[in-house]
Amino acid sequence: MSNFDVALAEAAALTDAAMDDLIPISDGPEKQVMEAMRYSVLAGGKRLRPFLVIASADLFSVSRSCSERVAAAIEMVHTYSLIHDDLPAMDDDDLRRGKPTCHVKYGEATAILAGDGLLTLAFEIIAGEETHVRAEVRCELALELARAIGPQGMVGGQMLDLMAEDRNFDVPEITRLQRMKTGALIGISCLAGAILGKANKNQRHMLKAYAHDLGLAFQLIDDLLDIEGSEEEMGKAVNKDKAAGKATFVTLLGPERARSQAKLLIQQAIKHLDIFGEKGNLMRVLAEFVELRRK
């Protein structure tokens, strides 16, 4: 295994262990919602966002005891968004990460509560003293996370995604949609390490620029996989956007141009890491991994 493969696996294992500890098994009346939360968040996945939290924090020699908690919190937020996106009122998906979606296994009401529970718990973790000794750091983390996932971020992006079923979006509109729906959470994953490490203004700017380009490249590749991948590879339904009549980067640009644009964005993302020297190597390789991924 390469150093990157080892680091990615380590980040996933650390995040899973933290989430397992932070969402205990319950025998009380809340047992079902806790079980649904654990089912969804411990179902596997690449854990790219936790990796970005830990890798960006490592740039500033942040204690892993801090960055692992933030990584777990952000993965909980990501999972909450997947649970709600999969609901019949949203994307109406039956499969996620190769398993039945939360609402298929536990029912819609429990799935909604499981998503709510993960979102709320994430902020509890961020606000806890174990995450960072300085209250102002915890407050900034909570503020930036709220901005990333609120109506000007992930939630707003999901609203635009629903609107895309009835409107013919152009490339700038699709770019804005994906910057909000997908890119904002990738952005806070990178920024979180800078906040924990009390990075300077230029370092934060470069990490934000890296996340911006990486997020758009990630979505371009995702759109390509939706038309080129199989359900077995992806662990979820494919060709969903086409079936829903939604415009995507691929339908607007064509596969070859979309792939070329993704490659350019990856090159730009890697360039933004120059100021970190060799310390940024793992994040550079992650960008290349995003370009070449098959699921």
N, C-alpha and C positions, 0 to 999 in steps of 0.2 A: 504494500500500500504506500502511496505517496504521502508526504507530510500533510498535504491538504486533506486527503481522504481520512487520515488519522485525526486531524483537527476537527473536521466536520462530524465524524463519528463521536468524538469526545464531547463536542458541544451538544450534540443530540442526547448523549447519555447523561450529561450533567443536567440538562434542561428537564429531561424525563424524570430523573431522580428528584429534582427540586419540585416538580409539579406533583409527583406521587406523594411527597411529604406534605405539600401545601394544601392538597385536596384529600383529606383523610377519608377512609371508609367509615360510613356511619350506619348505626343500627337504629337510629331515632326515626321520627316521622318524616324527616327530610331525606331519608335513605335513597328514594328513587331519583331525586334531582341530583344528589351527590354522585350516585352511580352513573347517571347520564353525563354529568360533567367529566367524570374520569374516563368513561367510555370514549368520549369524543376527543379529549385532549391527549390521551395516551394511545391513540390509534395509529401512531407512527407518522411518517412524513419526513421531508428533507430537513426540516428545522433550519431553514436558511435565515430566517429573521433572528432566532436566538444566536446563530453563528455570528451574524453581523453585530449584535449587541456585544458578545464576548470578544470578538476580534477587534472591534473599534475601541473597546475599553482596554484591551491589552496594549494598544498603541500608547496608552498613557499610564501603563503599569498599575491599573486599577485592580484591587483585590478581587479574586474570583468569587469570594463569598458575596460581594456586592453585585457583580455583573451577572452571576447566575440567577439571582432573584429577579433582576430586571428582565433577563432573557425569558424566564418562566412567565412573568407577567405579560410580556408582549406576545408570547405564544398563546397564552390564554385569550388575549384579545383577538388574535388571528382566528383561533378556533371558534370563539363566539360568533365572529362574522361568517364563518363557514356554516355553522349550525343554522343561523338565520337566513343566509343566502339559499340554503338547500330547501327551505320550507315551501310548501305548495303555493303560498302567496308571493314568493319570490321566483327562484329558478326551478322549483319543484323537481329536485333530484333525489334519486333513490339510492345512489351509491357514492361513497366518499372514501378515498384511500383504500379502495377495494372492499369496503364493508358497508352494510346498510347504514344510511344516514340516521342521524339522531332521532328525527321525527318518525322514521319508519320503524325503528326499534322500540322507542319509548312513547310515541304519540306526540302530536303537535304541541299540546299544552306544556308537557314536560320539557320538550326541546326548547321552547321559548324561554322557560325558566332556567334551563341549563345554560343557555347563552347569556341571559341576564346575570346568572350567578358567576360565570367566568369573568364577565366584564367588571362586575363589582369587586370581585376578589382581586383582580389585577390591580385596581387602584388601592385596595387595602395593603397589598404587598409593597407597592411603590411608596406608600406613605409610612410604612413601618421603619422603625429605627434601625432594624437589622440591614436595611438596604443601603443606608448611608448615615453616618453620624451627624452630618450637617443638615439641618431642617431646610435650609434654602435650596440645597441640591435636590432633596426629595420633592419640594414644592415645584421646582423648575421641571423635573421629570414628569410630574403629574400634569402640569400645565401644558407642556409640549405634547404629551400623549393625548390629552383631551383635544387639543387643536388638530392633531393628526387624524383622529378617528371620528370627529364630529361632523356637523353639516357642511363645513368647508373642507372636509377631508374624506375619510372612508365612507361615512354615511351618505354624504352628498354625492359621492361617486356612485354608490349603489342606486340612489334615486335617479341619476342620469342614465344608469344602465337600464333601469326599468323603462324610462322614457324612450330609450333607443329602439324599443320594439315597435314604436308607432311613429318614429321620425327618422328621416334620412340624415344621419350625422355625417359631417365631412371630417377630414383628417384633423384639423385643429380641435373640433369638438370631441372626437374620439381620444385625442391626446389629453385633453383636459379631464375627460372622464377617467381614463386610466391613471393619470397622475394622482387623482383624488382617491379612486377606489383601491388601487394596488400600490402606487408609488408612495403615498403618504405614510403607510405603515413601514415600508422599507426605509423611508427617510428617518422616522423616529428611531428605528432600530440602530441606524448608524449614529444619529445625534445623541442617543442615550449614552454611548461610550464616551463621547466628548463632554457631555454634561457631568458624568461621574468623574471624569479625569480633569475637569476644570480646564478644558482646552482653550487656546486663545482664539480670537475672532477669525483669523485666516485658516486655522486648522478646522474650525467648524464649517467655514465656507466650503472648503475643499471636500469635506465629508458629505455635506449637503449636495454638492455638485455630483459627486460620485454616486450617491443614492438616487438622484434624479435620473441620471443616464442609465444606471443599472435597472431601475424600476421600469422605465419605458422599454428597455431591451428585454426584460423578463416578460412583459406583456406581449411584445412582438413574437417571441418564441412560443409563448402560451397559445397565441392565436394560430401559429403555424401547426403546433401539435394538435390543436383541436380539429384540424382538417387532415393531418397526416398521421396522427397517432391512432392507436386502437384502445378500446375500453380496457383491455387486459393490461396494456402498458401504463395507461394513465390512472387506473384505479377509479375511474369515474366515466360518466357518459361523454361521448365526443360528438362533434358536429352540432352542438346545441345552439350556437349563435346563428348558424345557417338555417336551422329549423325554425328559429324564432324570428328570422328575417332581420337580424341585427347587423349593422355595418361594423366591421372590424378593420384593423390595420391591414389584414391580408386581403379582405374583399375590396378595399379601397386602393391598396398599393400593388396587389398581386404578390404571390409567394416569393419570387426572386427579389423584388425590390424590398419587401419586408425583411427578408433575410439579410440583405445588404445593409439596410438601415440598422438592424440589430447589431451587426458586426461593427459598424461605425460608432454606435453608442457605447459598445463594450470598450472599444479603443479609447474613446473619450473618458469613460469612467476610470480606466486604468491610469490614464495620464494625470487625473486629479490626485492620485495617491503619491505623486513624485516627492512631495514635501516630507513624506514619512519614511523615505528610504527603504531599507530592507524590512523594516517593521511592517510595511504594508503588503508584503508578499502574499500572505494568505488571502487578503481581500482582493488582490489582483487575480489570483488563481480562481477565486470564487466567481469573479466576473466572467472568466473564460468558461467556467463550469456552467454558468447560466446560458451562455451561447450554445453550448454543445449538448445540453441536457435533452433527454428523450422522454421524460415524464415529469 
